[in-house]
Amino acid sequence: MPNIALDLGEQVASFGVKSAYGEPQDVDGVSITPVALTWSGFGGGADQDNTGGGGGGGMSIPLGVYVRREEGMRFEPNLVTLLAVAIPFVCVAGRALARVIRALKK
């Protein structure tokens, strides 16, 4: 019986940079390369009767694109993702700052 978890682990290990950076595309004379934050996980197991199972999953969050023009290359972030990350961060930072200020007043 093949070990599915090991097979999946070997396949995922080969993804590497290819899963975070997409293939460059040419759009109207401009080269763009998509960038994403990716991660995946797999697991498996068996019991004493040599029956078992496995599973896995992954996620990809688009961060933005690298844009190459004649004047150079620059990163253009995905604003929706930036807001989705920034709003909770600002909320937590604001609460922490309020607690620090309250503690310093005492």
MOSUL-V382963 format. One record per pair of residues at least 12 apart in sequence whose C-alpha atoms are under 10 Angstrom apart, sorted by sequence separation. I is the first residue (numbers start at 0). GAP is how many residues later the second one is. D is the distance in whole Angstrom. If there is no record, write none. Layout:
I,GAP,D ; I,GAP,D
This chain:
20,12,7 ; 21,12,5 ; 22,12,10 ; 41,12,7 ; 42,12,6 ; 43,12,9 ; 62,12,10 ; 63,12,6 ; 64,12,6 ; 20,13,6 ; 21,13,6 ; 41,13,6 ; 42,13,6 ; 62,13,9 ; 63,13,4 ; 64,13,8 ; 19,14,8 ; 20,14,5 ; 21,14,8 ; 40,14,9 ; 41,14,4 ; 42,14,9 ; 62,14,6 ; 63,14,4 ; 19,15,6 ; 20,15,6 ; 40,15,5 ; 41,15,6 ; 61,15,9 ; 62,15,5 ; 63,15,8 ; 18,16,9 ; 19,16,5 ; 20,16,9 ; 39,16,7 ; 40,16,6 ; 41,16,9 ; 61,16,7 ; 62,16,8 ; 63,16,10 ; 17,17,10 ; 18,17,8 ; 19,17,6 ; 20,17,10 ; 39,17,6 ; 40,17,6 ; 60,17,10 ; 61,17,10 ; 62,17,9 ; 63,17,8 ; 16,18,10 ; 18,18,8 ; 19,18,6 ; 38,18,9 ; 39,18,4 ; 40,18,9 ; 61,18,9 ; 62,18,6 ; 63,18,9 ; 18,19,7 ; 19,19,9 ; 38,19,6 ; 39,19,6 ; 61,19,7 ; 62,19,8 ; 18,20,9 ; 37,20,7 ; 38,20,6 ; 39,20,9 ; 60,20,8 ; 61,20,10 ; 16,21,10 ; 37,21,6 ; 38,21,7 ; 15,22,10 ; 36,22,8 ; 37,22,4 ; 38,22,9 ; 15,23,10 ; 35,23,10 ; 36,23,6 ; 37,23,6 ; 35,24,6 ; 36,24,5 ; 37,24,9 ; 34,25,10 ; 35,25,5 ; 36,25,6 ; 37,25,10 ; 34,26,9 ; 35,26,4 ; 36,26,7 ; 11,27,10 ; 34,27,6 ; 35,27,5 ; 36,27,10 ; 11,28,8 ; 33,28,8 ; 34,28,6 ; 35,28,7 ; 11,29,9 ; 33,29,8 ; 34,29,5 ; 35,29,9 ; 11,30,9 ; 33,30,6 ; 34,30,5 ; 8,31,10 ; 32,31,9 ; 33,31,4 ; 34,31,7 ; 8,32,9 ; 31,32,10 ; 32,32,5 ; 33,32,6 ; 7,33,9 ; 8,33,7 ; 31,33,6 ; 32,33,5 ; 33,33,9 ; 7,34,7 ; 8,34,9 ; 30,34,10 ; 31,34,5 ; 32,34,7 ; 7,35,9 ; 30,35,8 ; 31,35,5 ; 32,35,8 ; 5,36,9 ; 30,36,6 ; 31,36,6 ; 4,37,7 ; 5,37,9 ; 29,37,7 ; 30,37,5 ; 31,37,9 ; 3,38,10 ; 4,38,6 ; 5,38,9 ; 29,38,6 ; 30,38,7 ; 3,39,9 ; 4,39,6 ; 28,39,9 ; 29,39,6 ; 30,39,10 ; 3,40,8 ; 4,40,8 ; 19,40,8 ; 28,40,8 ; 29,40,8 ; 34,40,9 ; 2,41,9 ; 3,41,10 ; 18,41,9 ; 19,41,9 ; 20,41,10 ; 23,41,10 ; 25,41,10 ; 28,41,9 ; 31,41,9 ; 33,41,10 ; 34,41,10 ; 2,42,9 ; 19,42,9 ; 23,42,9 ; 24,42,10 ; 25,42,9 ; 30,42,9 ; 31,42,10 ; 32,42,9 ; 33,42,10 ; 34,42,9 ; 35,42,10 ; 2,43,10 ; 19,43,10 ; 21,43,9 ; 23,43,9 ; 31,43,10 ; 33,43,10 ; 34,43,10 ; 20,44,9 ; 23,44,10 ; 31,44,10 ; 33,44,10 ; 20,45,10 ; 7,46,10 ; 7,47,10 ; 8,47,10 ; 4,48,9 ; 7,48,9 ; 0,49,9 ; 3,49,9 ; 4,49,7 ; 2,50,10 ; 3,50,7 ; 4,50,8 ; 2,51,10 ; 3,51,9 ; 4,51,9
